[in-house]
Amino acid sequence: MHAALAAAHAAAQAGEVPVGAVVVQGGRVIATGANAPRAFCDPTAHAEILAIRAAAQALGRDRLEDCDLWVTLEPCAMCAGAIAHARIARLYYGADDAKGGAVMHGPRFFSQPTCHHRPDIYSGIGEVEAAALLREFFEQRRG
């Protein structure tokens, strides 16, 4: 989670919502993503999507069934869909997102009967730091 938090800090420094993600295979980070929708002029440039794309490229395949995804914030519906399509084995995330999350909140994507792949899910890892980073980012933007 330290690498994902570092990516989230980098996103914040770039003026993006501070979310970071890493894909891990066999205990080794193989790809990192930091939120960049503004920088890339791409609404799909969420940290999870960028990390999954980079991991697929690095491994030369679209299925990441032997990989884990660590992300600082509960994934949204788009990212949950990408996690399912990539066949990520385990999802570890930090802060809950009651407003935009789709894992434990909102549509609860992986609980739907139409979901074809469900990763093992572990929440609350690095939650305090991830939530504080998001809170500080938005406080600065508002104030």
N, C-alpha and C positions, 0 to 999 in steps of 0.2 A: 504494500500500500504506500510505502514511502516514495516509490517511483511515480505512482499515480498522483500523489499529493504534490510532488515536485512539478509535474506537468500541469496541474491545476494552478499552481503559483505562477508558472510561465504564462498560462492563458490570462490570468488576472493582470500581469505586467503588460500584456499586449492589448488590454482593454476588453478582453473576451470574458464571458461568464466563466468563473474558475472551476472547470471540470477537467479532470485528467483521467486517463485510462491506460492500462498496460495489458498486453497479452503475454502470458507466461506459459512456457512449455518445458516440462521437466525441471522446474525450479529456476529457469533462466528467462529473463525478459527478452522477448524477440521483437516486440513492437510497442511503441508508445504513441499516444494521441493526446492532444490538448484541444479543447474547444476552439474552433476557428471559423464560425460561420461568417463573421464580418470580414475577416482577412481574406477569405476565399470567395466572398460573395456567393455563398453556398449554404442554404438552410439545412442541408444534410451533413454539414461538417462538424458533427458532434464528436467529442473525444472518442467515444466507443466505436463509431463508424470509422474514423481515421485509424484507430489502432487495429481494428479487424481487417481493414483493407491492407494496411502495411504488413500484418502478420500473414495474410493470404499470399501476398506478393513474395515475402521472404521465404515462405515454405513452398511456394509454387503450386498451391492447391486452394480450392474454395472451402473445403471442409476442415475445420479446426477441432475435431473431436477429442484430440489429446491435449487441448489447451484450456487454460483458465483465463478469465477476464477479471481484472481488478479495476474498479472505477470508484471515483470519490462520491458520486451521487447516484441515487436510484435511477436506472435507465427509463427513458420515455418509451412510448409505444413503438416508435420507429426503431430505436436502438434494440429494444427487446425482440422485435422481428428479425433484425440482423443477427442477433445472438442466436436465435433459433435456427435461422438459415445456415449460419456458420457451424452449427452443432457444437458450440462451446460447451465443454464438460461442466465447468463450475463457474459461477458468477459470485464474486465477492464485491460488495459495495459498502460505502461509508454512510453518508447521510440519507435519510428518507426524504422523499419529495412528495409531500401530500398533494401538491398542486399539479405537478406534471409527471410524476412517476407512474409507471405502468406495471411494476412488479408486485409490490405490496399495496399499492394504491390504485385509484382509477380503474382501468380495465383488467388489472391483474392478469396480464397477458399469458403467462405461463400456466395459469389455472384454467384457461379456456379449453373446451373439448376439441376445438379445431387446431390447437397448437400442436405441431408435429414433433417438436423437440423441447424438452424441459431440462435446463441445466440444474445441477444442485445449486442452491442459493444460500449464501451466507451474508447477512446484513449487519450493519453497525460497526464494521471494522474501520477504524480511523474516523469514526463518526464525529467526534468532538472537534477535531482539527478541520475536517472537511466542512462541517456546518459553520464553524467560526469563519472560515475563509469566505464562504458564500455570503454570510451575514455582513461581514465587513465590506465586501465588494459592493453590495447593494446599498449599504448605509452611505458609503462614499458617493455613489451615483446619485442618491437622493438628496444628500446634504451639501 
